[in-house]
Structure formats: C-alpha cells, structure tokens
Amino acid sequence: MRIAITTFFQSQTNYGQLLQAFALQQVLMRMGHFPYIIRYGFHESLPLTLGMEPIEPNFDKLLDKAKWEVAKSGCSANRYFDDFRQNHLNLSKNAYNHLEEIQLFPPIADCYLTGSDQVWAQLLSYIDNQIYFLNFGPENILRISYAPSFSLKSYPPELDGQLKECLNRFDAISVREKTGIDICKNVGSNAKWVADPTMLLDGDYYRRLAKESQMELPVNYMFVYHVNVKREDFPFWSDFNRYNFNQGIRAIAVHANGEGQSDIEFIENAEYFYPSIQDWIRIIDGSQYVLTTSFHGMIFSILLHKPFFVGLRPESMFAGNDRIISVLADLGLQERIITDDMNLQKIMQEPINWNEVDEKLEAIRSVSLAFLKEHLGCKKGAWEIQQWKQYCLEEVNKFIFSKRKEKEIYEQRFLQIQQQNVALQQQTSELQREIESLNAERNRLIQKKKKYLNIGRWLIGLLIVSFVLVIFSYAS
C-alpha cells in the first residue's frame, strides 16, 4: 500500500523530530507498505505535476560522517540533517507551500496518514494547517492518524467546530498523549492512545543505524540533551555537576534550542557538541547516564537501556509534560523525574530493572502495531494512476471554473463601480452647474445690494441737507 504521510521532518536541530519520521517509515516498510513523506512547508519554487511519485531513497550512498572534532565547531550544519533526510527518508517529488496547492495536485497514495509529532498543535485558525488533518485528495481514500500530538490540555473552544469537521474526515484516529483522547472525545470523535513511532523499534535497530557513525567516543562521560529550555529552567544541574565531580565523570551536552537563540550553551562544566543523528544515538548508547528535558531524549535512553533523569518543563511555557509523565507511569519509571527532594545518590545506586521495562514496552508496542495493522488492512479507495490523473484534472477544472466565476463576479462588480462612477460624474456636473448658477445669482444680489446701499446713502445725505436748511431758515 502506498502511504503518503504529513509530519514534521524539516528541523536542522531537533533529533527527535527526524527520528520519529524515520521510525514510522521503517515500521510501515517492515509491514510491507511503501510510505513517503509529503514535502510541505519547504517554500520551494518547484513545478507541480499530476503524477506525483515519491523519490526512491539511495540506500547505497553512505552519509557524510560527522567526526567528533568537526561536530565541536558549534555549527548546526555539521549535524548533517540534510544528509539524513536524503539517505533515510522517502520524500515526495512535489513540494507544497500552501493547502490550495496540495488540494489541486494531491499525492498519489492508497492511504493518507498524519503523525507523529506535534502536528495537531498547529491550530486550525490558520487554514494551511488543515494539511495535517488531511483535507486534500479524494474523499474515499483511507485516512488515518498515528500518534499526532495536540500539545495542549484542551483545544481552543472557538475552534471546536473546525476540529470536529476535520476529525470526521478520518477512518481511524490515534493520538500520542492521553489528553488528546479527551480533546477528540469533546468534539465527538473516538481516539486510541498509541506509542510514539520511535518506541516501535528496539534499541538494537537504532544501534545498527548508529554504526554509520565514525566518531570516537570519550571515556567515562554523562550526556545532557536539552530542548527549548533556558538557564533558569535547569536549577537542578548543580546536584548533577557535584555528582559528576565526585565520580570523575565528564559532561557532554547537546542542545536543540533552534537557531538565533542566545544563551543556549548554559550547562556549567559541560562540553557542547553538534553531532549527526547517528552520532547522537551513539553518544546516548555510550554514556554513563543521561540528563534530558526532551521526550525523545528520554525514549532513546529507555530503548538503549541507559540510566536517565528527566526535567519537566515549566507548565507556563509548555503543556506537553503529559507525554513524559504518561510514558514513565506506564513503564513504572516515575522516579526518574527530577524533583526538589530527589536523592540523586540513592537513585544512582538503584539500577533500573530493564527486563520489566522491556516487558511493559513490548505490550505498548504490540497495541500500537495492532492499530496500524488493523486499519491499514482496509484497502479503501485504491486507485489506479489513470484515476488519479483524472481526479487531478477534475480538481484543476473545478479550480479554474471557480476562478472564472470569481473573475466574472469581480468583472460585474467592476462594471457596477464604473456605472456608479459615471452616474457620480453626471451628478457632479449637475451640482457644478447648480453651484455656478447660485454663484451668478449671488453676484447679482450683491450688485443689487450695493446699488440700494448707494441710493440709501444719497437719500440720507439729502435728508441731512434738507434738515440743515430748515434749521437755518427758522434761525433767520
């Protein structure tokens, strides 16, 4: 089955983002499907084609390896994320920048799938985010969500109507956080909780990927991986710094705070590196223990059987702690969450029972895989290429027709405005003539007024002379 996926995969710094996209593709391929990611949000100027086919990955080409010394340079380009995308992800030929484009030229697939990562945290107040709710392509194509995250405790009430309409489009819904089940239920949709795609593969699978790394690991070190946190969000570091000093452990740190942010290398007495994805897995696997604020940093510590500690992010900044808390609760590892009264020395001396963890993880993995197998077994709306081309042509014709109708409406409106403008010009001319007539009448009245004033002045003068003469005549 051809499966077209909408997910996040464009980051240049976030290891978990690319690894969740990689893991889901690997799982689907192991099931016998051919998945590929829809390149959305690249803002590329590329021609769109009717017969969109995925780019075949070049499995024979090895990645350019990020050596340890090169990774220390601090440049995110040295993480080689572009190489990982090119060599390990199946990507669509077409790149889309807007929802309208993908609606006109939808990807050819037997199934559309969205997830994982925080794709449903992209609010529907922005119309282009409907791509993550699969609002494109023929209605009878199978639509599934696998482990998308809302990263919200509740959805904005003013958008509930749009969310309901979007979720009604799906044949099967699953979410990554249990709070997501409540959000879906609130708008009338049933959702199932499933594991993040990275959890569907075991540690040995990722170790085989990490063999592509050529870096030399240091000796006796612990690993810090922090994502989108600030110095003030790391008050617990002093305890770990003291423990490392007493144990003679070196601290190595990697951040995924994004470009352009200041004060991102804030871990005291830690050496920062910028490894490739394969190197990042090796660093975790070779460490004494891991300290992280990242969900995926925690997941890979568990998969690779590394002692770890998780610092929760401030709720005011991030509502996604639920995914960390729920996974740790399901695996019986709640004590790995950093608290103010945590006894670090005591916890370090209590080894994790990885056999018990693996049993619980396998149960979660089985439920999640069963969801995919159940719903991908339905070949709803499988189309031949000719049918896709016909559909695309029909969509293009609809688009052209709608634009023509819009043009007709605009032309009619323009004609109306022109007619109104002519009428206004005529009215203006009439008003101008009336003004000129009124001005002429005003001038005539002014002249008449002047004439009468002059006559009045003459009569007054005559009366005064007559009065003076009468007085003189009486006086004489």
C-alpha positions as CSV (number, residue, x, y, z in Angstrom):
1,M,0.0,0.0,0.0
2,R,1.3,3.5,-0.9
3,I,1.0,5.7,2.2
4,A,1.5,9.4,2.0
5,I,2.5,11.0,5.4
6,T,2.2,14.5,6.7
7,T,4.5,15.1,9.6
8,F,7.4,17.3,10.7
9,F,10.8,16.5,9.3
10,Q,12.4,19.8,8.3
11,S,14.3,20.7,11.5
12,Q,18.0,21.3,11.5
13,T,18.5,20.8,15.2
14,N,15.7,18.5,16.6
15,Y,16.9,14.9,16.7
16,G,13.5,13.5,17.9
17,Q,11.6,15.1,15.0
18,L,13.6,13.3,12.3
19,L,13.8,10.1,14.2
20,Q,10.0,9.8,14.7
21,A,9.6,10.4,10.9
22,F,12.3,7.8,10.2
23,A,10.9,5.2,12.7
24,L,7.3,5.4,11.3
25,Q,8.6,4.8,7.7
26,Q,10.7,1.9,8.9
27,V,7.8,0.3,10.7
28,L,5.4,0.7,7.7
29,M,8.1,-0.7,5.3
30,R,8.5,-3.7,7.6
31,M,4.8,-4.3,7.3
32,G,5.2,-4.4,3.5
33,H,3.9,-0.9,2.7
34,F,5.6,1.9,0.7
35,P,5.4,5.1,2.8
36,Y,6.7,8.5,1.8
37,I,6.6,11.9,3.4
38,I,4.8,14.8,1.7
39,R,7.2,17.7,1.5
40,Y,5.1,20.5,2.9
41,G,6.3,23.9,4.1
42,F,9.6,24.0,2.2
43,H,8.7,27.2,0.4
44,E,10.4,25.9,-2.8
45,S,9.6,27.2,-6.3
46,L,9.1,23.8,-7.9
47,P,6.7,22.9,-10.7
48,L,3.8,20.7,-9.5
49,T,3.0,17.6,-11.6
50,L,-0.2,15.5,-11.9
51,G,1.5,12.2,-11.4
52,M,3.4,12.8,-8.1
53,E,5.6,9.9,-7.3
54,P,7.9,9.6,-4.2
55,I,11.7,9.8,-4.6
56,E,13.4,6.5,-4.1
57,P,15.9,6.6,-1.3
58,N,19.5,5.9,-2.3
59,F,20.4,3.2,0.2
60,D,23.7,2.5,-1.4
61,K,25.0,6.0,-0.7
62,L,26.6,6.4,2.7
63,L,26.1,9.5,4.7
64,D,28.9,12.1,5.1
65,K,30.0,11.3,8.6
66,A,30.3,14.0,11.3
67,K,33.5,13.4,13.1
68,W,33.8,14.3,16.8
69,E,36.3,17.1,16.2
70,V,34.1,18.6,13.4
71,A,31.0,18.4,15.5
72,K,32.6,20.5,18.1
73,S,32.7,23.5,15.8
74,G,29.2,24.6,17.0
75,C,27.7,25.0,13.6
76,S,24.3,23.3,13.2
77,A,25.1,22.5,9.6
78,N,27.6,19.9,10.9
79,R,24.7,17.9,12.3
80,Y,24.2,16.6,8.7
81,F,20.4,16.5,9.0
82,D,20.0,17.2,5.3
83,D,22.1,14.1,4.6
84,F,19.9,12.0,6.9
85,R,16.8,13.2,5.1
86,Q,18.3,12.4,1.7
87,N,19.5,9.0,2.6
88,H,17.0,7.7,5.2
89,L,13.6,9.3,4.4
90,N,11.4,8.7,1.4
91,L,10.2,12.1,0.2
92,S,7.6,13.2,-2.3
93,K,8.8,14.7,-5.6
94,N,6.4,17.6,-5.2
95,A,6.9,20.2,-2.6
96,Y,3.9,22.2,-1.4
97,N,3.8,25.6,0.3
98,H,0.0,26.0,0.7
99,L,-3.1,23.9,1.2
100,E,-4.5,25.1,-2.1
101,E,-1.6,23.5,-3.9
102,I,-1.9,20.1,-2.4
103,Q,-5.7,20.1,-3.0
104,L,-5.1,20.8,-6.7
105,F,-2.3,18.2,-7.0
106,P,-2.8,15.7,-4.2
107,P,-0.2,13.0,-3.6
108,I,-0.9,9.6,-5.2
109,A,-1.5,7.1,-2.4
110,D,-3.8,4.3,-1.2
111,C,-3.8,5.9,2.3
112,Y,-3.1,9.3,3.8
113,L,-1.6,9.3,7.3
114,T,-0.8,12.1,9.6
115,G,1.6,11.9,12.6
116,S,3.5,11.7,14.7
117,D,5.0,14.7,16.5
118,Q,3.1,17.9,17.4
119,V,1.3,18.2,14.0
120,W,-2.1,18.8,15.7
121,A,-0.7,21.6,17.8
122,Q,-0.8,23.6,14.5
123,L,-4.1,25.4,15.2
124,L,-6.9,25.4,12.6
125,S,-7.2,29.2,12.9
126,Y,-4.6,29.1,10.1
127,I,-6.2,27.4,7.1
128,D,-3.0,25.9,5.7
129,N,-2.7,23.8,8.9
130,Q,-5.6,21.7,7.5
131,I,-2.9,19.7,5.6
132,Y,-2.1,18.0,8.9
133,F,-5.8,17.0,9.1
134,L,-5.6,15.5,5.6
135,N,-8.0,18.0,4.0
136,F,-7.0,17.1,0.4
137,G,-7.4,14.3,-2.1
138,P,-10.4,12.1,-3.0
139,E,-12.9,11.5,-0.2
140,N,-12.8,7.7,-0.5
141,I,-9.0,7.5,0.2
142,L,-8.2,5.9,3.6
143,R,-7.3,8.5,6.2
144,I,-5.5,7.5,9.5
145,S,-3.8,9.5,12.2
146,Y,-0.9,7.8,14.0
147,A,0.2,9.4,17.3
148,P,-0.2,13.1,16.5
149,S,0.1,15.4,19.4
150,F,-2.1,18.4,20.3
151,S,0.5,19.5,22.9
152,L,-2.5,21.1,24.6
153,K,-4.6,20.3,27.7
154,S,-7.7,21.5,25.8
155,Y,-8.4,22.8,22.3
156,P,-9.5,26.4,21.9
157,P,-13.3,26.3,22.2
158,E,-13.8,28.8,19.3
159,L,-12.1,26.2,17.0
160,D,-14.1,23.1,18.2
161,G,-16.4,23.3,15.2
162,Q,-13.5,23.2,12.7
163,L,-11.8,20.4,14.7
164,K,-14.9,18.3,14.6
165,E,-15.3,18.8,10.9
166,C,-11.6,17.8,10.3
167,L,-11.7,14.7,12.6
168,N,-14.9,13.4,10.9
169,R,-12.8,13.0,7.8
170,F,-10.7,10.2,9.4
171,D,-11.3,6.5,9.2
172,A,-9.2,5.8,12.3
173,I,-7.8,8.2,14.9
174,S,-5.0,7.6,17.4
175,V,-3.1,10.1,19.5
176,R,0.2,10.2,21.3
177,E,-1.0,11.8,24.6
178,K,-3.9,10.7,26.7
179,T,-5.1,14.3,26.9
180,G,-5.6,14.1,23.2
181,I,-8.2,11.4,23.7
182,D,-10.3,13.8,25.7
183,I,-9.8,16.6,23.1
184,C,-11.1,14.3,20.4
185,K,-14.0,13.0,22.6
186,N,-15.0,16.5,23.3
187,V,-15.9,17.0,19.6
188,G,-17.5,13.6,19.1
189,S,-14.6,11.5,17.8
190,N,-13.1,8.3,19.4
191,A,-9.4,8.2,19.5
192,K,-7.0,5.5,20.7
193,W,-3.7,6.0,22.6
194,V,-0.6,4.7,20.8
195,A,3.1,4.9,21.4
196,D,5.4,7.4,19.6
197,P,6.8,5.8,16.4
198,T,10.3,5.7,17.9
199,M,9.1,3.2,20.5
200,L,8.0,0.7,17.9
201,L,11.6,-0.2,17.1
202,D,14.0,-1.7,19.7
203,G,17.4,-0.5,20.8
204,D,19.3,-2.9,18.6
205,Y,17.6,-1.4,15.5
206,Y,18.9,2.0,16.4
207,R,22.4,0.6,17.2
208,R,22.6,-0.7,13.7
209,L,21.8,2.8,12.4
210,A,24.4,4.3,14.8
211,K,27.1,2.1,13.2
212,E,27.2,4.6,10.4
213,S,28.8,7.0,12.9
214,Q,32.6,7.3,12.7
215,M,33.2,9.4,15.8
216,E,35.4,8.4,18.6
217,L,33.6,8.5,21.9
218,P,35.3,9.9,25.0
219,V,35.7,7.8,28.1
220,N,33.5,7.9,31.2
221,Y,31.0,10.7,30.4
222,M,27.4,11.6,31.0
223,F,25.1,13.1,28.4
224,V,22.9,16.2,28.7
225,Y,20.3,16.8,26.0
226,H,18.1,19.9,26.4
227,V,15.4,21.2,24.1
228,N,13.8,24.7,24.2
229,V,14.8,25.5,27.8
230,K,16.6,28.4,29.4
231,R,19.3,28.6,32.1
232,E,16.6,29.3,34.7
233,D,14.8,26.0,33.8
234,F,17.9,24.0,34.8
235,P,18.2,24.7,38.6
236,F,18.9,21.0,39.3
237,W,22.2,21.0,37.4
238,S,24.2,21.8,40.4
239,D,23.4,18.5,42.1
240,F,24.5,16.6,38.9
241,N,27.5,18.7,38.5
242,R,28.6,17.9,42.0
243,Y,27.9,14.1,41.5
244,N,30.0,14.2,38.2
245,F,32.9,15.8,40.0
246,N,32.9,13.3,42.8
247,Q,32.7,10.4,40.4
248,G,35.2,11.8,37.9
249,I,32.5,11.8,35.1
250,R,32.9,14.2,32.2
251,A,29.7,16.1,31.0
252,I,28.9,16.3,27.3
253,A,25.9,18.4,26.2
254,V,23.8,18.9,23.0
255,H,21.0,21.4,22.6
256,A,18.1,21.6,20.2
257,N,17.1,25.1,21.0
258,G,16.9,26.3,17.4
259,E,18.9,28.9,15.6
260,G,19.2,32.5,16.6
261,Q,18.6,32.0,20.3
262,S,21.0,33.4,22.8
263,D,22.5,31.7,25.9
264,I,21.9,28.2,24.7
265,E,25.2,26.7,25.9
266,F,24.5,27.3,29.6
267,I,25.4,24.0,31.2
268,E,28.3,24.7,33.5
269,N,31.4,22.4,33.2
270,A,29.9,20.7,30.1
271,E,31.4,20.5,26.7
272,Y,28.9,21.2,23.9
273,F,28.8,19.2,20.6
274,Y,26.7,19.2,17.5
275,P,26.6,15.6,16.3
276,S,24.8,13.9,13.4
277,I,21.7,11.8,14.2
278,Q,23.8,8.6,14.1
279,D,26.4,10.2,16.4
280,W,23.6,11.4,18.8
281,I,22.4,7.8,19.2
282,R,26.0,6.6,19.8
283,I,26.6,9.3,22.4
284,I,23.5,8.1,24.4
285,D,24.4,4.5,24.0
286,G,28.0,5.1,25.2
287,S,27.1,7.3,28.2
288,Q,27.1,6.5,31.9
289,Y,23.8,8.2,32.3
290,V,21.5,10.8,30.5
291,L,20.0,14.0,31.8
292,T,17.4,15.5,29.5
293,T,14.3,17.7,29.2
294,S,13.4,16.0,25.9
295,F,10.7,13.4,25.4
296,H,12.8,11.7,22.7
297,G,16.0,12.0,24.7
298,M,14.1,10.1,27.4
299,I,12.7,7.5,24.9
300,F,16.1,6.7,23.4
301,S,17.6,6.4,26.9
302,I,15.0,3.7,27.6
303,L,15.4,1.9,24.3
304,L,19.2,1.8,24.8
305,H,18.9,0.8,28.5
306,K,20.7,3.9,29.8
307,P,20.0,5.3,33.3
308,F,18.4,8.7,32.9
309,F,16.7,11.6,34.6
310,V,14.1,13.9,33.1
311,G,13.5,17.5,34.0
312,L,9.9,18.7,33.3
313,R,9.4,22.0,31.6
314,P,7.5,24.9,33.2
315,E,3.8,24.4,32.6
316,S,3.5,28.1,31.7
317,M,5.8,27.5,28.8
318,F,5.0,24.0,27.7
319,A,1.8,21.9,28.1
320,G,3.5,18.7,26.8
321,N,4.8,17.2,30.0
322,D,1.8,14.8,29.9
323,R,3.6,12.7,27.2
324,I,6.6,12.3,29.5
325,I,4.6,11.6,32.7
326,S,2.2,9.1,31.0
327,V,5.0,7.0,29.4
328,L,7.1,6.9,32.5
329,A,3.9,5.8,34.5
330,D,3.2,3.1,32.0
331,L,6.8,1.8,32.3
332,G,7.0,2.2,36.1
333,L,9.8,4.7,35.9
334,Q,8.2,7.8,37.6
335,E,11.2,8.1,39.9
336,R,13.3,9.2,37.0
337,I,11.5,12.6,37.0
338,I,13.6,15.2,38.8
339,T,12.0,16.6,41.9
340,D,13.2,19.1,44.6
341,D,13.5,16.4,47.2
342,M,15.2,13.8,44.9
343,N,18.0,11.8,46.5
344,L,20.4,11.6,43.5
345,Q,23.0,9.4,45.2
346,K,20.3,6.9,46.2
347,I,18.7,6.7,42.8
348,M,22.0,6.3,41.1
349,Q,22.7,3.2,43.3
350,E,19.3,1.6,42.4
351,P,19.6,0.0,39.0
352,I,16.7,0.0,36.6
353,N,15.1,-3.4,36.0
354,W,15.3,-3.3,32.2
355,N,13.7,-6.7,31.9
356,E,10.5,-5.4,33.5
357,V,10.7,-2.2,31.4
358,D,11.1,-4.2,28.2
359,E,8.1,-6.4,29.0
360,K,5.9,-3.3,29.6
361,L,7.3,-1.6,26.5
362,E,6.6,-4.7,24.4
363,A,3.0,-4.6,25.5
364,I,2.7,-1.0,24.5
365,R,4.4,-1.7,21.2
366,S,2.0,-4.6,20.4
367,V,-1.1,-2.5,21.0
368,S,0.3,0.3,18.8
369,L,1.4,-2.1,16.0
370,A,-2.0,-3.8,16.1
371,F,-3.7,-0.4,15.5
372,L,-1.7,0.1,12.3
373,K,-2.2,-3.5,11.1
374,E,-5.9,-3.4,11.7
375,H,-6.6,-0.1,9.9
376,L,-4.0,-0.4,7.1
377,G,-5.6,-3.8,6.2
378,C,-8.5,-1.9,4.7
379,K,-7.8,-1.0,1.0
380,K,-10.5,1.7,0.9
381,G,-10.4,3.6,-2.3
382,A,-7.3,2.1,-4.0
383,W,-7.0,3.9,-7.3
384,E,-5.0,3.3,-10.5
385,I,-2.7,6.1,-11.8
386,Q,-5.2,7.0,-14.6
387,Q,-7.9,7.5,-12.0
388,W,-5.6,9.9,-10.1
389,K,-4.8,11.8,-13.2
390,Q,-8.5,12.1,-13.9
391,Y,-9.1,13.3,-10.4
392,C,-6.4,15.9,-10.6
393,L,-7.7,17.1,-13.9
394,E,-11.2,17.4,-12.4
395,E,-9.8,19.3,-9.4
396,V,-7.9,21.6,-11.7
397,N,-11.0,22.2,-13.8
398,K,-13.0,22.9,-10.7
399,F,-10.3,25.3,-9.6
400,I,-10.3,27.1,-13.0
401,F,-14.1,27.2,-13.0
402,S,-14.2,28.7,-9.5
403,K,-11.5,31.3,-10.5
404,R,-13.5,32.1,-13.6
405,K,-16.6,32.6,-11.5
406,E,-14.7,34.8,-9.2
407,K,-13.4,36.7,-12.2
408,E,-17.0,37.1,-13.5
409,I,-18.1,38.4,-10.1
410,Y,-15.2,40.8,-10.0
411,E,-15.9,42.0,-13.6
412,Q,-19.5,42.5,-12.8
413,R,-18.6,44.4,-9.7
414,F,-16.1,46.5,-11.6
415,L,-18.8,47.3,-14.2
416,Q,-21.2,48.3,-11.5
417,I,-18.5,50.5,-10.0
418,Q,-17.8,52.0,-13.4
419,Q,-21.5,52.7,-13.9
420,Q,-21.7,54.2,-10.4
421,N,-18.7,56.3,-11.2
422,V,-20.4,57.7,-14.5
423,A,-23.5,58.5,-12.5
424,L,-21.5,60.2,-9.8
425,Q,-19.7,62.2,-12.5
426,Q,-23.1,63.3,-14.0
427,Q,-24.3,64.3,-10.6
428,T,-21.1,66.1,-10.0
429,S,-21.5,68.0,-13.3
430,E,-25.1,68.9,-12.4
431,L,-24.1,70.1,-9.0
432,Q,-21.3,72.1,-10.6
433,R,-23.8,73.9,-12.8
434,E,-26.1,74.5,-9.9
435,I,-23.1,75.9,-8.0
436,E,-22.3,78.2,-10.9
437,S,-25.9,79.4,-11.2
438,L,-26.0,80.0,-7.4
439,N,-22.8,82.0,-7.6
440,A,-24.2,84.1,-10.5
441,E,-27.3,84.8,-8.5
442,R,-25.2,85.6,-5.5
443,N,-23.2,88.1,-7.5
444,R,-26.4,89.7,-8.9
445,L,-27.8,90.1,-5.5
446,I,-24.5,91.6,-4.2
447,Q,-24.6,94.2,-7.0
448,K,-28.2,95.0,-6.4
449,K,-27.4,95.3,-2.7
450,K,-24.6,97.8,-3.5
451,K,-27.0,99.8,-5.7
452,Y,-29.6,100.1,-3.0
453,L,-26.9,100.9,-0.4
454,N,-25.7,103.8,-2.6
455,I,-29.3,105.1,-3.1
456,G,-29.8,104.9,0.6
457,R,-26.7,106.8,1.3
458,W,-27.8,109.5,-1.2
459,L,-31.2,109.8,0.4
460,I,-29.8,110.0,3.9
461,G,-27.4,112.8,2.7
462,L,-30.3,114.6,1.0
463,L,-32.4,114.4,4.2
464,I,-29.5,115.8,6.3
465,V,-29.0,118.8,3.9
466,S,-32.8,119.4,3.9
467,F,-32.8,119.3,7.8
468,V,-29.9,121.7,7.9
469,L,-31.6,124.2,5.5
470,V,-34.8,124.0,7.5
471,I,-32.9,124.9,10.7
472,F,-31.2,127.8,9.1
473,S,-34.5,129.1,7.7
474,Y,-36.1,129.1,11.2
475,A,-33.0,130.7,12.7
476,S,-33.1,133.6,10.3
